[in-house]
Amino acid sequence: MKFWLIFILIFFAVRYLLPIVLRLALSGFVRKQMRNGGFAVPPQARPDSGPSAQPGEVRVDYVPPVTEQGKQPHDFKGGEYIDFEEVK
């Protein structure tokens, strides 16, 4: 009988009191982070950063550098082939 009474008390404490305690603790943490700027959006992720494009225009953020044609061999057929055996 004593076991069931303790079990029921623990169950109700976890079921009803724990969410209240966690809600209070997390709301305090979130308020502290907002005061300190912990949830700030980085500048590159903001949609309003940089010049805005007009409707119908394309905005390119990165253009890869163009390689010279003389640096790549014309007979290049891919990478090195490595023979392997499947291990089961």
ROTORKE-916151 format. One record per residue (C-alpha): x negated, y negated, z negated; residue in one letter. Coordinates in steps of 0.5 Angstrom, whole numbers, padded with zeros to 4 digits. Each point is the difference from the previous one (the first is absolute). Layout:
N
((X Y Z) 'A');
...
***
This chain:
88
((0000 0000 0000) 'M');
((-0006 -0005 -0002) 'K');
((-0003 0002 0007) 'F');
((0006 -0002 0004) 'W');
((0001 -0007 -0004) 'L');
((-0007 -0002 0001) 'I');
((0001 0002 0008) 'F');
((0006 -0004 0001) 'I');
((-0003 -0006 -0004) 'L');
((-0006 0001 0005) 'I');
((0004 0001 0006) 'F');
((0004 -0007 -0002) 'F');
((-0006 -0004 -0001) 'A');
((-0003 0002 0006) 'V');
((0007 -0001 0004) 'R');
((0002 -0006 -0002) 'Y');
((-0006 -0004 -0004) 'L');
((-0006 0002 0004) 'L');
((0003 -0004 0007) 'P');
((0002 -0006 -0005) 'I');
((-0007 0000 -0002) 'V');
((-0004 0001 0006) 'L');
((0005 -0006 0004) 'R');
((-0003 -0005 -0006) 'L');
((-0007 0002 0001) 'A');
((0000 0000 0007) 'L');
((0004 -0006 0001) 'S');
((-0005 -0003 -0005) 'G');
((-0006 0002 0005) 'F');
((0003 -0002 0006) 'V');
((0001 -0007 -0003) 'R');
((-0007 0000 -0002) 'K');
((-0002 0002 0007) 'Q');
((0004 -0005 0003) 'M');
((-0003 -0006 -0004) 'R');
((-0007 0003 0001) 'N');
((0001 0000 0008) 'G');
((-0001 0008 0000) 'G');
((0005 0001 0005) 'F');
((-0002 -0005 0005) 'A');
((0000 0002 0007) 'V');
((-0006 -0001 0004) 'P');
((-0001 -0005 0005) 'P');
((-0001 0004 0006) 'Q');
((0007 0004 -0002) 'A');
((0004 -0006 0000) 'R');
((0004 -0001 0007) 'P');
((-0001 -0008 -0001) 'D');
((-0007 0000 0001) 'S');
((-0004 -0003 0006) 'G');
((0003 -0003 0006) 'P');
((0007 0002 0001) 'S');
((0002 0003 0007) 'A');
((0006 -0003 0004) 'Q');
((0005 0005 0002) 'P');
((-0002 0004 0006) 'G');
((-0007 -0001 -0001) 'E');
((-0005 0006 -0002) 'V');
((-0005 -0001 -0006) 'R');
((-0006 0004 0000) 'V');
((-0004 0000 -0007) 'D');
((-0006 0004 0002) 'Y');
((-0003 0001 0007) 'V');
((-0006 0006 0000) 'P');
((-0006 -0002 0003) 'P');
((-0002 0002 0007) 'V');
((-0005 0004 0001) 'T');
((-0005 0000 0006) 'E');
((0001 0005 0005) 'Q');
((-0008 0001 0000) 'G');
((0000 0003 -0007) 'K');
((0005 0006 0002) 'Q');
((-0003 0006 0004) 'P');
((0004 0001 0006) 'H');
((-0001 0008 -0001) 'D');
((0003 0000 -0007) 'F');
((0005 0005 -0001) 'K');
((0002 0000 -0007) 'G');
((-0004 0002 -0007) 'G');
((-0004 0006 -0002) 'E');
((0004 0006 0000) 'Y');
((-0001 0004 -0006) 'I');
((0002 0008 0000) 'D');
((0003 0002 -0006) 'F');
((0003 0006 -0003) 'E');
((0007 0000 -0003) 'E');
((0000 0003 -0008) 'V');
((0006 0003 -0003) 'K');
***
